[in-house]
Amino acid sequence: MNKVILMGRLTRDPEVRYSTSGDNQLAIARYTLAVDRRFKRDGDQSADFIRCVAFGKSGEFAEKYFHQGTKIVAEGRIQTGSYQDKDGKTVYTTEVVVENQEFAESKATADSNNNYQPQQQPVASQPTAPAGDGFMNIPDSVDDSGLPFNF
């Protein structure tokens, strides 16, 4: 059995493309979920960044209603693949093909979380301050292509 259930926040708005096959257009939405790990590492919260893809009506739903920071539950299956990059090196991919997705918090809760502004104290040894929503910030200096599950 290949089944996965994830709860996390979108790291950015979904990227949606439409494929055409005959007279039909098929929405393909790709997004990344930041999923908190259960245990903290060295006292700091850590997260996994998991690539997801939703097709058809699910993709259209994601395009219309999902935005960066939205907390959702996604259910689906893990799919792996590989391709050759421009240098001839094999790149392995892993993503969740979403079969069902829904909001994990009410709009009122989401709005109050977005308006929350924590008081930050500068810490010299910490390269980035934690985000107010409890998720790790990805420093601007990090190239997204090096993060897991990015294609």
Protein Blocks (a to p, Z undefined) as FASTA:
>chain_A
ZZdddddddfbdcddddddehjbccdddddddddddfbdcehiacddddddddehjllmm
mmmmgcghiacdddddddddddddfkopacdddddddfbdcdfbdfklmmmmmmpccddd
ddfklmbdcdfkopacddfklcfklpghiZZ
